[in-house]
Each structure stands twice: as C-alpha cells, then as structure tokens.
Amino acid sequence: MLSIVKSLALHGLQGYLVNIQVDISAGMPSFEIVGLPDTSIRESKERVKTAIKNSTSEFLSRKIVVNLAPANTKKEGSIFDLPIAVGILIASGYIYHADLTNTILVGELSLDGFICPIKGILPICIEAKRLGIKRILLPIANAKEASIIDGLEIIPVSNLNEIIDYLNGQFLISPEPTSHFISNTNTTYEFDFSEVKGQENVKRALEISAAGGHNCLLIGSPGSGKTMLARRLPSILPDLTFDEALEITKIHSISGLLSEESPFIFKRPFRSPHHTITETSLVGGGRIPKPGEISLAHFGVLFLDELPEFNKSTLEVLRGPLEDKTVTISRVDFSTTYPCNFMFIASMNPCPCGYYGSKEKQCTCREDQIQKYIHKISGPLLDRIDIHIEVESVNYQKLGNDSPSESSDEIRKRVNKAREIQVNRYKEHHIFSNSELTPKLISKYCKLSPKSKQILETAFNQLGLSARAYSRILKVARTIADLDNSINIKTHHLAEAIQYRSLDRKYWCR
Amino acid sequence: MYFKQVTGKFGEDLACEYLKKCNYIIIERNFSCYQGEIDIIAKDTSKNELVFIEVKTRTSFKYGSPIDAVDKNKQKHLFKACEYYLYSHNLRHLFVRVDVIEVFISNHIPRIHHVKQVF
C-alpha cells in the first residue's frame, strides 16, 4: 500500500514542501530511504523502526521504500522522522482514516516514541503558511515558539501513540492558541550608562549610532573605557518592532539558539565574538550554510573589540555585508541568503603601545610600527564606518565626581523617539532606520539648505571624502536631526555629522 | 552422524513441535540450495506471513548464546537462500518474515527462545 505525507524542508530561510511517499509491498523485508537523504535521515531508519515497535502498533516485516520528493535536492536533519513514521503507519494500516490534506508533519523521534523538539520551527511555520498549509503537527516543546504565527492550526504532539489516536479520531488535541507578542519594555539590563563617568562626547556618538543604526568606531588608549561604553550599548538600543523581532527569532530558530522557556527574542542581539573568530563563523557557512555571527546580530549589534587583532581576511569579508545588509553564501549544491542588517561597533587602540595621541603618557612606538598597526584596518572598511570617535582618558576630577551621569533609560527614551520618527517616515519603504536608506531615498529625505551644501562641499574637498562617505554623512545628519525632532537637516546637524568623519585623517592619512 | 549434527537435528525437531503448537504450518524442512540452507519454512496463520526459520541449538554458553552465531555472514546467506526460495517457488507476492529459534539444552531439559523478525 502507498501513502503520501507532507513535510517541509528549509534552504536557509526559504522553505519547500517535501512529499514523503511510503510504499509497503510483499517480498524480502527491507527498509530503504531514497531521495538524497543525508546521514541523519539515513539514521532515522533505526529511530523510526524502534519508535514504532515501542508504540501500540507493530513494525511489520515488509519491504518498505520511502521516497523524499523532490528527489533531486539534498535533505538533512531529523525533522522527517515523524512524517516517515506516520507514512509507514498509514501504509501498514494502523492509521486508517487520516485526512492529511494541507497538513504537514515535523518532528524528531526518540526510541521510546516520544517526539523531540527540532530546530527552525518558526521559519518552517512561516513558510508553511506561505505555501498554503492549514495545519501543522509538531513536537509539543516547539508549540510555544510556533504559536506566534496566526492562521495556522498548530497541533502539539508528545508521542507516537497520541498521534495515532489523534489521526484515527479517537483522541482530541486542541490546537495551540495563538500567543500575542508582548514587547518587553521593562527589560532589565546588566550594565547602565550612569556607571560611566564623563565621556559625554562618546555617549552622544553612541546615542546617534543607536538611534539611526549607524556603524561606530571607538579609538582610544587602554583603560579609557571603550569596552565599558560598548558593553552598555544594548541598554540604549531602541525597542524591537514586531517585524524585527520575528526576523531575529527566525534566524535564532534555525541556529537552534531558542529554548522552550524563551521561544521568542525580545531584546536586540549583542554579539561580541572573540578576535580568533574565523571567516566562516563570522559570515556563516558549512556544507549546508548556517548563519554566522553577522546574521545572528541582525537588527542588533556586532561588537568587535580590539579590531586590529582580528585576522585581516576575516575583517575584509565584512565589506560586502556592511553595504548590502545581506550575505549570500554559495556552495556547490545551492546558495543561501541570510539577512545581516547589523550595527557594527568596533574598538581599537591607536598604536601597539596604545598611547599615541594621549595627553597623559608618551607613546613609545616607532612610526613604522604605528603605521603597520593602524593599516590593519583597511580604507574600504573604515569608509563603511559612519562615526569615528576618540575616547580620551578620564581625568581624576570626573572620576571622583559623585554626581550620577545620565542613565540608560533616559537616553533610550530619546533613541526610541528618534527611531519612531524613522519607522513612521519609512513605512512604505519597508525599512526601519536611517542607516538603511538607499541613494534614491537619501535624495528624497535628506534635503540640504544651500548653506549646508556649501559646508558639505568644503568638507568633501578638504577631507578627501569618498562618494560613500558623502551619503553616510547625510544619513548620520538625518539621524541627528531626528534626535533633535527636526523635520529638516539643519547646518549644525550636518556639521556634527561631518566631524564624526574627520578622525581618520589624524591616524590613517598622515 | 556426528554428535553436533545429532544435536542440531534434535533442536530442529523440537522447534518444529513448538511451531506446530503455535499454529504454524510447516511447509518445508532443510531446504538447501547453492546460496545456503534454510532450516524450517513455515506459515504463520495468524499473520498470514511466510516465515523462514533458522534454528540454533546449543548445549552450553561456552561460545556465546545461540543467536550470536547468526552473524552478518550467516544473515547474508540466509537472506539469499530465502530470496532464491521465493523466486524458485514463485512466491514473491507473499509477506515474508525471517525468525531465529534458539534451542538450549542443559541437563536434558530443552528451552526454546523464539526471536521474531530478525531483519
């Protein structure tokens, strides 16, 4: 007897339906799975066999052929365990009147018939809905994560016996109710900006980059507080919108980083990989490409501490993603595109000893050493960083000062306000922040007065700016204007934006 | 006849008795062909399956339990012999099962262990 059960496989974030065809016939007993399965699917044979044996039904001694159609694409993962088992049970007559039209099944089986949670349930549900699926049977541990999707009947199942009874109509499982996304506005943060004494100019720069999603480079001597400031950045990041949260959760879902207790991500991610990171783990990769750190930092922050210590080739791979906000990883079989719209924050010392340009201490480095150190950061990468800011050492008066500085909550209020303006303004363009503006949108939304144009022209010629720097200055100026709640970009907004670009002349263009 | 053969024959007879008690119909015994030998071919009436049975008899556990002797190599031969039987008797439309029956004899008391569906 033949049975066909549907399931869904993912290529990156793209899903496609997989028909699991099971044929049971007479002849010498055997169990074959065809249709380009990988090792984990091949191994599912034993799991399926034992799970059925340990359920109320019996694994009959038959010639069983399982085909995963379309047969020309490679399939991986243990999510086909459940549909294969159900297919066999239907073909051998233990499940007799199952209506599985517009229904997909996903789940991994354990030997006792229990259905284990799987990775990537959220993108699976989103794609299933897109492909016109009405009902999904999934592991009970994944139900909470999937319940965020409405318009899809989510049936949580815990073991094989339950599913047999459910499909035979002898047992009723009520669909998981759609849970509503509650924005966690009262999230507590480990660190707060009020703990940082002084450094008002750096805080301002970080506020601007948080408000507009701009990239930022902090340069300063050791102990000046670069890392301390960057660590406090998550506490002033704007709250997530539903669409943003959904996309972040999707990426974390396929990486298997969600737990049953926290199936949804409310906070912007803050990723700070160590400088020994490889290119593949940064941008993503593997035989079947997995998202890397830049994709995990989507709509959040990628913080690279001690930037020159990173492998040069590792840093250079960031060039494309920083500009395109997506990364396409190509492999022999297929290529996958992951979004990576992240805020790039980096910190570095100005020279090997760390005190070049410091007011307190004499730099002991030779000129060529400084040059070698500083040129580990290439021009093209530097050009993609909108805000360069020098972090100077704090003097004793400020450190000893007990009056508290501004707290993160106050800063976040301003950031949220500025972000709200942006989201409303770019509603029809499906972007969220100023940093995502395309050249066409820049000319629409970043109009300058004649006087501002003149200032920009002078800066362009004197600082030797690139065309990219020009558009990035406009974007930053737009954010500063938004923080000021100003509709037009005024001269002082532009001037502030330009001065964040002038630092590279001090270090790089000597 | 050597002692080993006598033991084997005795075990197979016992297995046959046991199968008859379990409502199996014995179709053939000691079917042998180029591919190998099948000890008992029977019909499981309750499940409507043709059952090929390999009987292993032991008088001590010195060399492991009887079923351990049905190793990969033996399974291969058994499988091929079964395939040949189905082919030669034109029975490929039947549901098929392969079992192993362990017979263990100690102090003249035989014990039978029926292992179903070894493939």
Interface residues (C-beta under 8 A of the other chain):
Chain A: A26 G27 M28 P29 S30 F59 L60 S61 R62
Chain B: E49 F79 C82 E83 L86 R92 H93 L94 F95 V96 R97 V98 Q117 F119
